[in-house]
């Protein structure tokens, strides 16, 4: 049997990344982006937005990150997509909705496309905690870029060694969740019938 592990021996010039950044709380997300760029650059990636290796997508906030990340991954242009955002708890339940949906959406984007989509949305109770994670104590942007590099290399190895077929995508038949098959149905339920539990 074999061991598959992401490494950094591959020619960095062959890798392409998309970075999706939420503008809301840009004091934090700007620092996360700087950490991410620093890591990529030190690993031989050309981070110039006018170059050929990294594209940058700016969205209003963390809630919108997942949709753009999914579209970027579906383009098959990138070896990995890095999602950067910051959600800071306030005095209403808004935090829970945004943080939860951002996490679910980013995970779904990766599952649905077969492209590594890195969750780089900082979720904290205070602005101070967010800033500590974006550079005062350490910059998680660096870690998110390392995750993307590792996963991009791992997936390339797996595609090469395991001959994983490319993800097939049909625009009109791609719901948020896979349509139920005969095996997923309850007794007496038909395909396309909604479970009224």
TAPEPE-V731533 format. One record per residue. SS is DSSP state (H for helix, E for strand, L for the rest). PHI is phi as a letter, one per 20 degrees, with the letter a starting at -180 (NA if undefined). OMEGA is omega as a letter, one per 40 degrees, with the letter a starting at -180 (none if undefined). Layout:
BEGIN
ss: (SS,SS)
phi: (PHI,PHI)
omega: (OMEGA,OMEGA)
END
This chain:
BEGIN
ss: (L,L,L,L,L,L,L,L,L,L,L,H,H,H,L,L,E,E,E,E,E,E,L,L,L,H,H,H,H,H,H,H,H,H,H,H,H,H,H,H,H,H,L,L,L,L,L,L,L,L,L,L,L,E,E,E,E,E,E,L,L,H,H,H,H,H,H,H,H,H,H,H,H,H,L,L,L,L,L,E,E,E,E,E,E,E,E,E,L,L,L,L,L,H,H,H,H,H,H,H,H,H,H,H,H,H,H,H,H,H,H,H,H,L,L,E,E,E,E,E,E,E,E,E,L,L,H,H,H,H,H,H,H,E,L,L,L,L,E,H,H,H,H,H,H,H,H,H,H,H,H,H,H,H,H,H,H,H,H,H,H,H,L,L,L,L,L,L,L,L,H,H,H,L,L,L,L,L,L,L,L,H,H,H,L,L,L,L,L,L,L,L,L,L,L,L,L)
phi: (NA,d,d,d,b,f,c,c,e,f,f,f,f,e,e,c,c,d,c,d,c,e,f,f,m,f,f,e,f,f,f,f,f,f,f,f,f,g,f,f,f,f,d,n,e,f,e,f,f,e,e,d,d,c,d,d,c,d,c,g,b,f,f,e,g,f,f,f,f,f,f,f,f,f,f,m,e,d,e,b,c,d,d,d,a,b,c,d,f,d,d,c,f,g,g,f,f,f,f,f,f,f,f,f,f,f,f,f,g,f,f,f,d,m,d,f,c,e,e,c,e,f,c,c,e,c,f,g,f,f,f,f,e,d,q,f,d,b,d,f,g,f,f,f,f,f,f,f,f,f,f,f,f,f,f,f,f,f,f,f,e,d,l,f,f,f,f,e,c,d,g,f,d,d,f,g,c,g,f,f,e,g,f,e,e,f,g,n,e,d,g,n,e,e,f,e,f)
omega: (a,i,i,a,i,i,a,a,a,i,a,a,a,a,i,a,i,i,i,a,i,a,a,a,a,i,i,a,i,i,i,i,i,i,i,i,i,i,a,a,a,i,i,i,i,a,a,i,i,i,a,a,a,i,a,i,i,i,a,a,a,a,a,a,a,a,a,i,i,i,i,i,i,a,a,a,a,i,i,i,a,a,a,i,i,i,a,a,i,a,i,i,a,i,a,a,a,a,a,a,i,a,a,a,i,i,a,i,i,a,a,a,a,i,i,i,a,i,i,i,i,i,a,i,a,i,i,i,i,a,i,a,a,i,a,i,i,a,a,i,i,a,a,i,i,i,a,i,a,a,i,i,i,a,i,i,a,i,a,a,a,a,i,i,i,i,i,a,i,a,a,a,a,i,i,i,a,i,a,i,i,a,a,a,i,i,i,a,i,i,a,i,a,i,a,a,none)
END
